[in-house]
Amino acid sequence: MKDILETIILNLVENKEEVFINSKEDEKTITFEVKVAQSDMGKVIGKQGRVAKAIRTVIKSLGAKEHKRISVEFIEN
């Protein structure tokens, strides 16, 4: 799942070397913390959060196959 999230994020941003994805895993939940460059944050979030919402939807659907609750957080540097 992390590699799919990383592929999506890397295709959106210009500064690919500043992308960091950290995962915290519990028994039934996984939290992905995504850090991108400040200049790329708008591209990742999108207008009114539409891109971020779409990313979360895709990752949550992948987690549903494994019976895990997934959350994606976008953190500013």
Biopython code that builds the backbone (N, CA, C, O; Angstrom):
import numpy as np
from Bio.PDB.StructureBuilder import StructureBuilder

atoms = [
    (1, "MET", "N", (0.815, -1.192, 0.000)),
    (1, "MET", "CA", (0.000, 0.000, 0.000)),
    (1, "MET", "C", (0.860, 1.257, 0.000)),
    (1, "MET", "O", (0.545, 2.236, -0.678)),
    (2, "LYS", "N", (1.950, 1.222, 0.767)),
    (2, "LYS", "CA", (2.824, 2.384, 0.839)),
    (2, "LYS", "C", (3.433, 2.684, -0.527)),
    (2, "LYS", "O", (3.588, 3.849, -0.893)),
    (3, "ASP", "N", (3.778, 1.649, -1.279)),
    (3, "ASP", "CA", (4.377, 1.872, -2.597)),
    (3, "ASP", "C", (3.377, 2.468, -3.583)),
    (3, "ASP", "O", (3.758, 3.257, -4.447)),
    (4, "ILE", "N", (2.120, 2.105, -3.465)),
    (4, "ILE", "CA", (1.088, 2.685, -4.335)),
    (4, "ILE", "C", (0.885, 4.150, -3.986)),
    (4, "ILE", "O", (0.774, 4.995, -4.874)),
    (5, "LEU", "N", (0.835, 4.455, -2.686)),
    (5, "LEU", "CA", (0.701, 5.848, -2.242)),
    (5, "LEU", "C", (1.895, 6.668, -2.712)),
    (5, "LEU", "O", (1.736, 7.800, -3.169)),
    (6, "GLU", "N", (3.079, 6.103, -2.601)),
    (6, "GLU", "CA", (4.286, 6.801, -3.030)),
    (6, "GLU", "C", (4.267, 7.065, -4.535)),
    (6, "GLU", "O", (4.677, 8.139, -4.974)),
    (7, "THR", "N", (3.805, 6.118, -5.317)),
    (7, "THR", "CA", (3.708, 6.296, -6.765)),
    (7, "THR", "C", (2.756, 7.429, -7.114)),
    (7, "THR", "O", (3.055, 8.249, -7.981)),
    (8, "ILE", "N", (1.610, 7.478, -6.443)),
    (8, "ILE", "CA", (0.630, 8.537, -6.704)),
    (8, "ILE", "C", (1.225, 9.897, -6.369)),
    (8, "ILE", "O", (1.136, 10.828, -7.170)),
    (9, "ILE", "N", (1.834, 10.020, -5.187)),
    (9, "ILE", "CA", (2.391, 11.299, -4.739)),
    (9, "ILE", "C", (3.539, 11.742, -5.647)),
    (9, "ILE", "O", (3.610, 12.911, -6.027)),
    (10, "LEU", "N", (4.429, 10.826, -5.994)),
    (10, "LEU", "CA", (5.582, 11.190, -6.835)),
    (10, "LEU", "C", (5.163, 11.676, -8.215)),
    (10, "LEU", "O", (5.864, 12.487, -8.820)),
    (11, "ASN", "N", (4.038, 11.198, -8.720)),
    (11, "ASN", "CA", (3.562, 11.657, -10.026)),
    (11, "ASN", "C", (2.886, 13.017, -9.956)),
    (11, "ASN", "O", (2.642, 13.634, -10.993)),
    (12, "LEU", "N", (2.582, 13.494, -8.769)),
    (12, "LEU", "CA", (1.937, 14.797, -8.611)),
    (12, "LEU", "C", (2.934, 15.930, -8.377)),
    (12, "LEU", "O", (2.686, 17.064, -8.786)),
    (13, "VAL", "N", (4.042, 15.640, -7.731)),
    (13, "VAL", "CA", (4.948, 16.697, -7.280)),
    (13, "VAL", "C", (6.101, 16.915, -8.249)),
    (13, "VAL", "O", (6.398, 16.063, -9.086)),
    (14, "GLU", "N", (6.751, 18.085, -8.121)),
    (14, "GLU", "CA", (7.934, 18.393, -8.913)),
    (14, "GLU", "C", (9.209, 18.034, -8.153)),
    (14, "GLU", "O", (10.166, 17.534, -8.744)),
    (15, "ASN", "N", (9.221, 18.291, -6.834)),
    (15, "ASN", "CA", (10.396, 18.007, -6.006)),
    (15, "ASN", "C", (10.285, 16.603, -5.424)),
    (15, "ASN", "O", (9.898, 16.425, -4.270)),
    (16, "LYS", "N", (10.623, 15.631, -6.222)),
    (16, "LYS", "CA", (10.452, 14.228, -5.829)),
    (16, "LYS", "C", (11.371, 13.821, -4.683)),
    (16, "LYS", "O", (11.048, 12.911, -3.920)),
    (17, "GLU", "N", (12.525, 14.496, -4.560)),
    (17, "GLU", "CA", (13.463, 14.143, -3.503)),
    (17, "GLU", "C", (13.008, 14.610, -2.118)),
    (17, "GLU", "O", (13.569, 14.182, -1.109)),
    (18, "GLU", "N", (12.012, 15.470, -2.059)),
    (18, "GLU", "CA", (11.514, 15.974, -0.776)),
    (18, "GLU", "C", (10.246, 15.259, -0.316)),
    (18, "GLU", "O", (9.570, 15.735, 0.596)),
    (19, "VAL", "N", (9.917, 14.139, -0.921)),
    (19, "VAL", "CA", (8.732, 13.372, -0.536)),
    (19, "VAL", "C", (9.139, 12.324, 0.496)),
    (19, "VAL", "O", (10.018, 11.498, 0.252)),
    (20, "PHE", "N", (8.476, 12.376, 1.658)),
    (20, "PHE", "CA", (8.706, 11.390, 2.711)),
    (20, "PHE", "C", (7.370, 10.832, 3.154)),
    (20, "PHE", "O", (6.438, 11.585, 3.435)),
    (21, "ILE", "N", (7.273, 9.522, 3.218)),
    (21, "ILE", "CA", (6.051, 8.867, 3.661)),
    (21, "ILE", "C", (6.400, 7.978, 4.840)),
    (21, "ILE", "O", (7.198, 7.048, 4.718)),
    (22, "ASN", "N", (5.795, 8.272, 5.980)),
    (22, "ASN", "CA", (6.022, 7.512, 7.199)),
    (22, "ASN", "C", (4.745, 6.755, 7.524)),
    (22, "ASN", "O", (3.651, 7.304, 7.392)),
    (23, "SER", "N", (4.866, 5.517, 7.943)),
    (23, "SER", "CA", (3.667, 4.756, 8.286)),
    (23, "SER", "C", (3.726, 4.317, 9.740)),
    (23, "SER", "O", (4.765, 3.883, 10.237)),
    (24, "LYS", "N", (2.591, 4.441, 10.406)),
    (24, "LYS", "CA", (2.428, 3.966, 11.775)),
    (24, "LYS", "C", (1.350, 2.898, 11.736)),
    (24, "LYS", "O", (0.231, 3.146, 11.286)),
    (25, "GLU", "N", (1.688, 1.726, 12.205)),
    (25, "GLU", "CA", (0.756, 0.616, 12.094)),
    (25, "GLU", "C", (0.372, 0.091, 13.475)),
    (25, "GLU", "O", (1.231, -0.190, 14.311)),
    (26, "ASP", "N", (-0.925, -0.035, 13.692)),
    (26, "ASP", "CA", (-1.470, -0.651, 14.892)),
    (26, "ASP", "C", (-2.093, -1.979, 14.484)),
    (26, "ASP", "O", (-1.857, -2.480, 13.385)),
    (27, "GLU", "N", (-2.883, -2.534, 15.377)),
    (27, "GLU", "CA", (-3.499, -3.825, 15.103)),
    (27, "GLU", "C", (-4.431, -3.779, 13.902)),
    (27, "GLU", "O", (-4.353, -4.635, 13.020)),
    (28, "LYS", "N", (-5.316, -2.780, 13.863)),
    (28, "LYS", "CA", (-6.282, -2.702, 12.760)),
    (28, "LYS", "C", (-6.221, -1.392, 11.993)),
    (28, "LYS", "O", (-7.015, -1.182, 11.076)),
    (29, "THR", "N", (-5.304, -0.514, 12.342)),
    (29, "THR", "CA", (-5.215, 0.773, 11.656)),
    (29, "THR", "C", (-3.803, 1.032, 11.153)),
    (29, "THR", "O", (-2.816, 0.622, 11.764)),
    (30, "ILE", "N", (-3.739, 1.716, 10.036)),
    (30, "ILE", "CA", (-2.465, 2.171, 9.476)),
    (30, "ILE", "C", (-2.622, 3.659, 9.171)),
    (30, "ILE", "O", (-3.586, 4.072, 8.527)),
    (31, "THR", "N", (-1.665, 4.459, 9.641)),
    (31, "THR", "CA", (-1.670, 5.886, 9.373)),
    (31, "THR", "C", (-0.445, 6.220, 8.538)),
    (31, "THR", "O", (0.685, 5.927, 8.927)),
    (32, "PHE", "N", (-0.679, 6.830, 7.397)),
    (32, "PHE", "CA", (0.413, 7.282, 6.543)),
    (32, "PHE", "C", (0.549, 8.783, 6.702)),
    (32, "PHE", "O", (-0.418, 9.523, 6.526)),
    (33, "GLU", "N", (1.765, 9.237, 7.040)),
    (33, "GLU", "CA", (2.060, 10.662, 7.127)),
    (33, "GLU", "C", (2.875, 11.041, 5.896)),
    (33, "GLU", "O", (3.977, 10.532, 5.689)),
    (34, "VAL", "N", (2.330, 11.928, 5.092)),
    (34, "VAL", "CA", (2.967, 12.321, 3.834)),
    (34, "VAL", "C", (3.524, 13.728, 3.993)),
    (34, "VAL", "O", (2.793, 14.660, 4.326)),
    (35, "LYS", "N", (4.830, 13.874, 3.751)),
    (35, "LYS", "CA", (5.470, 15.184, 3.774)),
    (35, "LYS", "C", (5.990, 15.485, 2.380)),
    (35, "LYS", "O", (6.698, 14.675, 1.782)),
    (36, "VAL", "N", (5.635, 16.654, 1.865)),
    (36, "VAL", "CA", (6.126, 17.103, 0.564)),
    (36, "VAL", "C", (6.665, 18.516, 0.711)),
    (36, "VAL", "O", (6.466, 19.153, 1.746)),
    (37, "ALA", "N", (7.337, 19.008, -0.306)),
    (37, "ALA", "CA", (7.856, 20.371, -0.283)),
    (37, "ALA", "C", (6.695, 21.365, -0.199)),
    (37, "ALA", "O", (5.593, 21.094, -0.674)),
    (38, "GLN", "N", (6.959, 22.495, 0.402)),
    (38, "GLN", "CA", (5.916, 23.519, 0.571)),
    (38, "GLN", "C", (5.334, 23.943, -0.775)),
    (38, "GLN", "O", (4.134, 24.200, -0.880)),
    (39, "SER", "N", (6.171, 24.017, -1.795)),
    (39, "SER", "CA", (5.687, 24.440, -3.112)),
    (39, "SER", "C", (4.800, 23.395, -3.778)),
    (39, "SER", "O", (4.024, 23.727, -4.674)),
    (40, "ASP", "N", (4.902, 22.143, -3.357)),
    (40, "ASP", "CA", (4.093, 21.068, -3.935)),
    (40, "ASP", "C", (2.837, 20.749, -3.136)),
    (40, "ASP", "O", (2.011, 19.951, -3.581)),
    (41, "MET", "N", (2.678, 21.354, -1.970)),
    (41, "MET", "CA", (1.540, 21.026, -1.111)),
    (41, "MET", "C", (0.208, 21.324, -1.797)),
    (41, "MET", "O", (-0.752, 20.572, -1.627)),
    (42, "GLY", "N", (0.137, 22.396, -2.558)),
    (42, "GLY", "CA", (-1.097, 22.739, -3.263)),
    (42, "GLY", "C", (-1.471, 21.712, -4.317)),
    (42, "GLY", "O", (-2.652, 21.448, -4.541)),
    (43, "LYS", "N", (-0.486, 21.141, -4.954)),
    (43, "LYS", "CA", (-0.758, 20.121, -5.976)),
    (43, "LYS", "C", (-1.285, 18.837, -5.346)),
    (43, "LYS", "O", (-2.145, 18.164, -5.914)),
    (44, "VAL", "N", (-0.765, 18.505, -4.176)),
    (44, "VAL", "CA", (-1.171, 17.276, -3.505)),
    (44, "VAL", "C", (-2.563, 17.419, -2.895)),
    (44, "VAL", "O", (-3.351, 16.474, -2.911)),
    (45, "ILE", "N", (-2.865, 18.598, -2.360)),
    (45, "ILE", "CA", (-4.173, 18.813, -1.738)),
    (45, "ILE", "C", (-5.239, 19.108, -2.796)),
    (45, "ILE", "O", (-6.353, 18.592, -2.709)),
    (46, "GLY", "N", (-4.909, 19.929, -3.787)),
    (46, "GLY", "CA", (-5.855, 20.240, -4.852)),
    (46, "GLY", "C", (-6.864, 21.297, -4.440)),
    (46, "GLY", "O", (-6.909, 21.719, -3.285)),
    (47, "LYS", "N", (-7.662, 21.711, -5.394)),
    (47, "LYS", "CA", (-8.696, 22.712, -5.123)),
    (47, "LYS", "C", (-9.742, 22.116, -4.201)),
    (47, "LYS", "O", (-10.323, 21.068, -4.483)),
    (48, "GLN", "N", (-9.968, 22.800, -3.105)),
    (48, "GLN", "CA", (-10.942, 22.400, -2.087)),
    (48, "GLN", "C", (-10.701, 20.980, -1.578)),
    (48, "GLN", "O", (-11.627, 20.312, -1.120)),
    (49, "GLY", "N", (-9.442, 20.524, -1.661)),
    (49, "GLY", "CA", (-9.075, 19.226, -1.125)),
    (49, "GLY", "C", (-9.502, 18.030, -1.953)),
    (49, "GLY", "O", (-9.536, 16.906, -1.452)),
    (50, "ARG", "N", (-9.824, 18.260, -3.203)),
    (50, "ARG", "CA", (-10.336, 17.168, -4.038)),
    (50, "ARG", "C", (-9.286, 16.095, -4.332)),
    (50, "ARG", "O", (-9.596, 14.904, -4.315)),
    (51, "VAL", "N", (-8.061, 16.507, -4.598)),
    (51, "VAL", "CA", (-7.006, 15.530, -4.902)),
    (51, "VAL", "C", (-6.692, 14.712, -3.653)),
    (51, "VAL", "O", (-6.545, 13.492, -3.729)),
    (52, "ALA", "N", (-6.588, 15.381, -2.502)),
    (52, "ALA", "CA", (-6.318, 14.682, -1.247)),
    (52, "ALA", "C", (-7.435, 13.696, -0.924)),
    (52, "ALA", "O", (-7.176, 12.584, -0.465)),
    (53, "LYS", "N", (-8.657, 14.101, -1.162)),
    (53, "LYS", "CA", (-9.800, 13.223, -0.908)),
    (53, "LYS", "C", (-9.760, 12.001, -1.824)),
    (53, "LYS", "O", (-10.071, 10.891, -1.393)),
    (54, "ALA", "N", (-9.381, 12.200, -3.080)),
    (54, "ALA", "CA", (-9.290, 11.090, -4.024)),
    (54, "ALA", "C", (-8.177, 10.117, -3.617)),
    (54, "ALA", "O", (-8.342, 8.901, -3.709)),
    (55, "ILE", "N", (-7.046, 10.664, -3.167)),
    (55, "ILE", "CA", (-5.946, 9.813, -2.705)),
    (55, "ILE", "C", (-6.394, 8.981, -1.507)),
    (55, "ILE", "O", (-6.135, 7.779, -1.442)),
    (56, "ARG", "N", (-7.064, 9.629, -0.565)),
    (56, "ARG", "CA", (-7.550, 8.912, 0.621)),
    (56, "ARG", "C", (-8.549, 7.817, 0.241)),
    (56, "ARG", "O", (-8.533, 6.733, 0.824)),
    (57, "THR", "N", (-9.407, 8.094, -0.724)),
    (57, "THR", "CA", (-10.400, 7.105, -1.157)),
    (57, "THR", "C", (-9.731, 5.876, -1.754)),
    (57, "THR", "O", (-10.120, 4.748, -1.452)),
    (58, "VAL", "N", (-8.727, 6.087, -2.599)),
    (58, "VAL", "CA", (-8.025, 4.971, -3.224)),
    (58, "VAL", "C", (-7.312, 4.125, -2.169)),
    (58, "VAL", "O", (-7.401, 2.898, -2.193)),
    (59, "ILE", "N", (-6.613, 4.771, -1.252)),
    (59, "ILE", "CA", (-5.851, 4.039, -0.234)),
    (59, "ILE", "C", (-6.793, 3.325, 0.736)),
    (59, "ILE", "O", (-6.513, 2.201, 1.152)),
    (60, "LYS", "N", (-7.907, 3.966, 1.099)),
    (60, "LYS", "CA", (-8.871, 3.307, 1.991)),
    (60, "LYS", "C", (-9.490, 2.080, 1.341)),
    (60, "LYS", "O", (-9.745, 1.082, 2.015)),
    (61, "SER", "N", (-9.732, 2.143, 0.042)),
    (61, "SER", "CA", (-10.308, 0.980, -0.636)),
    (61, "SER", "C", (-9.311, -0.174, -0.684)),
    (61, "SER", "O", (-9.707, -1.338, -0.613)),
    (62, "LEU", "N", (-8.031, 0.135, -0.802)),
    (62, "LEU", "CA", (-7.012, -0.917, -0.742)),
    (62, "LEU", "C", (-6.940, -1.528, 0.656)),
    (62, "LEU", "O", (-6.727, -2.731, 0.806)),
    (63, "GLY", "N", (-7.119, -0.695, 1.668)),
    (63, "GLY", "CA", (-7.102, -1.188, 3.042)),
    (63, "GLY", "C", (-8.307, -2.037, 3.369)),
    (63, "GLY", "O", (-8.218, -2.944, 4.197)),
    (64, "ALA", "N", (-9.429, -1.764, 2.736)),
    (64, "ALA", "CA", (-10.648, -2.538, 2.980)),
    (64, "ALA", "C", (-10.464, -3.985, 2.536)),
    (64, "ALA", "O", (-11.042, -4.896, 3.127)),
    (65, "LYS", "N", (-9.663, -4.196, 1.501)),
    (65, "LYS", "CA", (-9.399, -5.561, 1.048)),
    (65, "LYS", "C", (-8.657, -6.356, 2.119)),
    (65, "LYS", "O", (-8.816, -7.572, 2.218)),
    (66, "GLU", "N", (-7.840, -5.660, 2.926)),
    (66, "GLU", "CA", (-7.065, -6.319, 3.970)),
    (66, "GLU", "C", (-7.707, -6.180, 5.350)),
    (66, "GLU", "O", (-7.109, -6.553, 6.359)),
    (67, "HIS", "N", (-8.919, -5.644, 5.390)),
    (67, "HIS", "CA", (-9.667, -5.441, 6.631)),
    (67, "HIS", "C", (-8.904, -4.555, 7.614)),
    (67, "HIS", "O", (-8.839, -4.844, 8.809)),
    (68, "LYS", "N", (-8.328, -3.473, 7.091)),
    (68, "LYS", "CA", (-7.621, -2.512, 7.923)),
    (68, "LYS", "C", (-8.178, -1.123, 7.667)),
    (68, "LYS", "O", (-8.608, -0.807, 6.558)),
    (69, "ARG", "N", (-8.166, -0.300, 8.702)),
    (69, "ARG", "CA", (-8.584, 1.095, 8.576)),
    (69, "ARG", "C", (-7.349, 1.931, 8.252)),
    (69, "ARG", "O", (-6.344, 1.878, 8.962)),
    (70, "ILE", "N", (-7.436, 2.690, 7.188)),
    (70, "ILE", "CA", (-6.305, 3.463, 6.696)),
    (70, "ILE", "C", (-6.626, 4.957, 6.796)),
    (70, "ILE", "O", (-7.739, 5.384, 6.487)),
    (71, "SER", "N", (-5.639, 5.744, 7.231)),
    (71, "SER", "CA", (-5.785, 7.200, 7.169)),
    (71, "SER", "C", (-4.522, 7.790, 6.571)),
    (71, "SER", "O", (-3.419, 7.291, 6.792)),
    (72, "VAL", "N", (-4.700, 8.856, 5.813)),
    (72, "VAL", "CA", (-3.587, 9.536, 5.163)),
    (72, "VAL", "C", (-3.590, 10.978, 5.653)),
    (72, "VAL", "O", (-4.588, 11.686, 5.514)),
    (73, "GLU", "N", (-2.465, 11.411, 6.230)),
    (73, "GLU", "CA", (-2.322, 12.775, 6.729)),
    (73, "GLU", "C", (-1.246, 13.485, 5.931)),
    (73, "GLU", "O", (-0.173, 12.933, 5.682)),
    (74, "PHE", "N", (-1.541, 14.712, 5.532)),
    (74, "PHE", "CA", (-0.575, 15.518, 4.798)),
    (74, "PHE", "C", (0.018, 16.542, 5.751)),
    (74, "PHE", "O", (-0.702, 17.369, 6.310)),
    (75, "ILE", "N", (1.337, 16.485, 5.935)),
    (75, "ILE", "CA", (2.020, 17.311, 6.919)),
    (75, "ILE", "C", (2.916, 18.311, 6.207)),
    (75, "ILE", "O", (3.656, 17.955, 5.290)),
    (76, "GLU", "N", (2.843, 19.568, 6.640)),
    (76, "GLU", "CA", (3.673, 20.607, 6.049)),
    (76, "GLU", "C", (5.046, 20.616, 6.692)),
    (76, "GLU", "O", (5.184, 20.353, 7.887)),
    (77, "ASN", "N", (6.061, 20.918, 5.896)),
    (77, "ASN", "CA", (7.430, 21.026, 6.428)),
    (77, "ASN", "C", (7.642, 22.384, 7.029)),
    (77, "ASN", "O", (8.728, 22.675, 7.531)),
]
sb = StructureBuilder()
sb.init_structure("model")
sb.init_model(0)
sb.init_chain("A")
sb.init_seg("    ")
for serial, (resi, resn, name, xyz) in enumerate(atoms, 1):
    if name == "N":
        sb.init_residue(resn, " ", resi, " ")
    sb.init_atom(name, np.array(xyz, "f"), 0.0, 1.0, " ", f" {name:<3s}", serial, name[0])
structure = sb.get_structure()
